[in-house]
Amino acid sequence: MRLIDSHCHLDADEFDADRDAVTDRAQAAGVVAQIVPATVAAGWPKLREVCAARPGLHPAYGLHPVFLDAHQPADLDLLEEWIVRERPCAIGECGLDYFIETLDRDAQAHYFDGQLALAVKHDLPVIVHARRAVDAVIQAIRRAGDVRGVVHSFAGSPEQARQLWERGFLLGLGGPVTYDRAQRLRHLAATMPLEHLLLETDAPDQPDAQIRGERNEPARLGHVAEVIAALRGAPVEEIAARTADNARRLFALAN
């Protein structure tokens, strides 16, 4: 079984002590590639270094809405320089977060719209964070025009999912779908078109139900695949293969 983790923060400080071991465990579990999205401009050099150290690690550069205080207006210009020079697999993590009420929504929109424009200009997909803000994200995507990507850790409604599919977007599902209480999300996982599904861990965050409260890591992706396969009544090998193909297509991966 060959899996692709479409969202893993392998550059996070939580992995500094044992990053090689974490990557070894992921490979042993069948995770052949990981998409590693950024959060702040100051972290891009470390992210690049982490991804260059091992095969199958693919960086994405962007400005995460939760870390708004760390961003500067010049970061969008700097991001374009990194895009041109590094040619990452995607732009992100970007998006909107309305869960944290103290985050300035206008400032979030400024950085998100700017990154969507760069994605269109440079023909790259976006990795989108949309917490309590799916409608606003959909509106921004519509304004941006011809943009593609994934809304990671999707937690919206079936109608919102349909609107994203119609725009050509994929949905990333991870640890939250393994919890019995997540009935709406589990129903979506059971019924959504497979061509719009990506698997993710969001490690070190969002651990699955079997490791609740512990550090998450990409080796856990197989359990996410198993849960979704059970919900759909499908072989886990099919879920792994189809979602890996989706990731290769979206992020233009060779492996």
C-alpha positions as CSV (number, residue, x, y, z in Angstrom):
1,M,0.0,0.0,0.0
2,R,1.4,3.4,-1.1
3,L,0.1,6.5,0.6
4,I,0.7,10.2,0.2
5,D,0.3,12.5,3.2
6,S,-1.1,15.6,1.6
7,H,-0.6,17.8,4.7
8,C,2.2,17.3,7.3
9,H,4.2,19.9,9.1
10,L,7.3,17.8,9.3
11,D,9.4,21.0,9.8
12,A,7.6,21.7,13.1
13,D,9.8,22.0,16.2
14,E,8.0,19.0,17.7
15,F,10.0,16.8,15.3
16,D,13.4,18.3,15.8
17,A,14.5,15.6,18.1
18,D,13.6,12.6,16.0
19,R,12.7,13.8,12.5
20,D,14.7,11.0,10.7
21,A,13.0,8.3,12.8
22,V,9.6,9.9,12.1
23,T,10.3,9.8,8.4
24,D,11.6,6.2,8.6
25,R,8.4,5.1,10.3
26,A,6.3,6.9,7.7
27,Q,8.1,5.1,4.9
28,A,7.8,1.8,6.7
29,A,4.0,2.4,6.9
30,G,3.8,2.9,3.2
31,V,3.8,6.8,3.1
32,V,5.9,7.4,0.0
33,A,5.5,11.2,-0.1
34,Q,4.5,14.1,2.1
35,I,3.4,17.6,1.3
36,V,5.0,19.9,3.8
37,P,3.2,23.3,3.9
38,A,4.7,26.4,5.5
39,T,3.2,28.8,8.1
40,V,5.4,31.9,8.3
41,A,8.1,33.4,6.0
42,A,10.7,33.1,8.7
43,G,10.2,29.3,8.6
44,W,10.7,28.8,4.9
45,P,14.5,28.2,5.0
46,K,14.1,25.5,7.6
47,L,11.3,23.9,5.7
48,R,13.4,23.9,2.5
49,E,16.2,22.2,4.4
50,V,14.0,19.6,5.9
51,C,12.5,18.6,2.6
52,A,15.8,18.6,0.8
53,A,17.2,16.1,3.4
54,R,15.1,13.1,2.3
55,P,13.3,12.0,-0.9
56,G,9.6,12.2,-1.1
57,L,9.2,15.4,0.9
58,H,7.7,18.3,-1.1
59,P,7.6,21.8,0.3
60,A,4.9,24.4,-0.1
61,Y,5.5,28.0,0.8
62,G,2.8,30.3,2.2
63,L,1.5,32.5,5.0
64,H,-0.9,30.9,7.4
65,P,-3.8,33.0,8.7
66,V,-3.4,31.9,12.4
67,F,0.1,33.4,12.5
68,L,-1.1,36.8,11.3
69,D,1.1,38.7,13.7
70,A,4.2,37.2,12.2
71,H,3.4,38.4,8.6
72,Q,4.7,41.6,7.1
73,P,3.3,43.3,3.9
74,A,6.5,42.6,2.1
75,D,6.1,38.9,2.7
76,L,3.8,38.5,-0.4
77,D,6.6,39.9,-2.6
78,L,9.1,37.7,-0.8
79,L,6.8,34.7,-1.4
80,E,6.8,35.4,-5.1
81,E,10.6,35.4,-5.1
82,W,10.6,32.0,-3.4
83,I,8.0,30.6,-5.8
84,V,10.0,31.7,-8.8
85,R,13.3,30.4,-7.4
86,E,12.2,27.2,-5.6
87,R,9.2,26.2,-7.7
88,P,7.3,24.5,-4.8
89,C,4.6,22.0,-5.4
90,A,2.0,24.4,-4.0
91,I,1.3,27.7,-2.2
92,G,0.3,27.4,1.4
93,E,-0.7,27.0,4.0
94,C,-3.0,29.9,3.4
95,G,-6.6,30.7,4.0
96,L,-9.0,32.2,6.6
97,D,-9.6,31.4,10.3
98,Y,-12.7,32.8,11.9
99,F,-12.5,30.5,14.9
100,I,-10.0,32.8,16.6
101,E,-12.0,35.9,17.0
102,T,-9.0,38.2,17.7
103,L,-7.6,37.6,14.2
104,D,-8.2,40.6,12.0
105,R,-10.4,39.4,9.1
106,D,-9.5,42.2,6.7
107,A,-5.8,41.4,7.2
108,Q,-6.4,37.7,6.7
109,A,-8.2,38.4,3.5
110,H,-5.4,40.6,2.2
111,Y,-2.8,37.8,2.6
112,F,-5.2,35.1,1.3
113,D,-6.3,37.1,-1.7
114,G,-2.6,37.9,-2.5
115,Q,-1.6,34.2,-2.3
116,L,-4.6,33.2,-4.5
117,A,-3.4,35.7,-7.1
118,L,0.1,34.3,-7.0
119,A,-1.3,30.8,-7.5
120,V,-3.1,31.9,-10.6
121,K,-0.1,33.8,-11.9
122,H,2.3,30.9,-11.4
123,D,-0.1,28.1,-12.1
124,L,0.3,26.4,-8.7
125,P,-2.3,24.8,-6.4
126,V,-3.2,26.2,-3.0
127,I,-3.3,24.5,0.3
128,V,-6.2,26.2,2.1
129,H,-7.0,26.5,5.8
130,A,-10.7,27.2,6.4
131,R,-11.8,27.1,10.0
132,R,-15.3,28.4,10.6
133,A,-14.7,30.3,7.3
134,V,-15.6,27.9,4.5
135,D,-18.2,30.3,2.9
136,A,-15.7,33.2,2.9
137,V,-13.0,30.9,1.4
138,I,-15.3,29.8,-1.4
139,Q,-16.1,33.5,-2.2
140,A,-12.4,34.3,-2.3
141,I,-11.7,31.4,-4.6
142,R,-14.5,32.5,-6.9
143,R,-13.1,36.0,-7.0
144,A,-9.6,34.7,-7.8
145,G,-10.7,32.9,-10.9
146,D,-8.8,29.9,-12.3
147,V,-7.4,28.5,-9.1
148,R,-7.1,24.9,-7.9
149,G,-6.1,23.3,-4.7
150,V,-7.3,21.5,-1.6
151,V,-9.2,22.7,1.5
152,H,-7.4,20.7,4.2
153,S,-9.0,19.3,7.3
154,F,-12.4,20.0,5.7
155,A,-15.2,20.4,8.3
156,G,-17.9,22.1,6.3
157,S,-21.3,21.1,5.0
158,P,-22.2,18.8,2.1
159,E,-23.3,21.9,0.1
160,Q,-20.0,23.7,0.8
161,A,-18.2,20.5,-0.3
162,R,-20.2,20.4,-3.5
163,Q,-19.4,24.1,-4.3
164,L,-15.7,23.4,-3.8
165,W,-15.8,20.3,-6.0
166,E,-17.5,22.4,-8.7
167,R,-14.5,24.7,-8.6
168,G,-12.2,21.7,-9.0
169,F,-11.0,21.7,-5.4
170,L,-10.2,18.6,-3.4
171,L,-10.9,18.0,0.3
172,G,-8.3,16.8,2.8
173,L,-9.5,14.4,5.5
174,G,-7.4,13.2,8.5
175,G,-7.6,12.4,12.1
176,P,-11.0,14.0,12.9
177,V,-12.8,11.5,10.6
178,T,-11.6,8.6,12.9
179,Y,-13.8,9.8,15.8
180,D,-17.2,8.3,16.2
181,R,-18.7,11.6,17.2
182,A,-17.8,13.2,13.9
183,Q,-21.0,11.9,12.2
184,R,-21.3,14.6,9.5
185,L,-17.7,14.3,8.5
186,R,-17.9,10.5,8.5
187,H,-20.9,10.6,6.3
188,L,-19.1,12.9,3.9
189,A,-16.1,10.5,3.8
190,A,-18.5,7.6,3.1
191,T,-20.3,9.3,0.2
192,M,-18.1,11.9,-1.5
193,P,-16.6,11.3,-4.9
194,L,-13.2,9.7,-4.5
195,E,-11.7,11.9,-7.2
196,H,-12.0,14.8,-4.8
197,L,-10.4,13.2,-1.7
198,L,-7.0,13.6,-0.2
199,L,-5.6,11.9,2.9
200,E,-3.7,13.9,5.5
201,T,-2.4,13.8,9.0
202,D,-1.7,17.5,9.8
203,A,1.0,16.1,12.0
204,P,2.1,16.9,14.7
205,D,-1.5,18.1,15.2
206,Q,-4.9,16.3,14.9
207,P,-4.1,12.9,16.2
208,D,-6.5,10.1,15.3
209,A,-8.8,8.4,17.8
210,Q,-6.3,5.7,18.6
211,I,-3.6,8.1,19.8
212,R,-5.8,10.9,21.1
213,G,-3.8,13.5,23.0
214,E,-0.4,12.3,21.6
215,R,1.8,13.7,19.0
216,N,0.6,12.8,15.5
217,E,3.0,11.7,12.8
218,P,2.7,10.7,9.1
219,A,3.0,7.0,9.9
220,R,-0.6,7.3,11.2
221,L,-2.0,8.0,7.7
222,G,-2.7,4.3,7.2
223,H,-5.2,4.3,10.0
224,V,-7.0,7.3,8.4
225,A,-7.2,5.3,5.2
226,E,-8.5,2.2,7.0
227,V,-11.3,4.2,8.7
228,I,-12.4,5.8,5.4
229,A,-12.2,2.4,3.6
230,A,-14.5,0.9,6.3
231,L,-16.9,3.8,6.1
232,R,-17.1,3.3,2.3
233,G,-17.2,-0.5,2.4
234,A,-14.1,-0.4,0.1
235,P,-10.7,-2.1,0.2
236,V,-8.1,0.1,1.9
237,E,-5.8,-0.5,-1.0
238,E,-8.3,1.3,-3.3
239,I,-8.6,4.3,-1.0
240,A,-4.8,4.5,-0.8
241,A,-4.3,4.2,-4.5
242,R,-7.0,6.6,-5.6
243,T,-6.1,9.3,-3.1
244,A,-2.4,9.0,-3.9
245,D,-3.2,9.4,-7.6
246,N,-5.3,12.5,-6.7
247,A,-2.3,14.0,-4.8
248,R,0.1,13.2,-7.6
249,R,-2.2,15.0,-10.1
250,L,-2.9,18.1,-7.9
251,F,0.7,18.6,-6.8
252,A,2.4,17.4,-10.1
253,L,4.4,14.7,-8.2
254,A,6.5,12.2,-10.2
255,N,6.4,9.4,-7.5
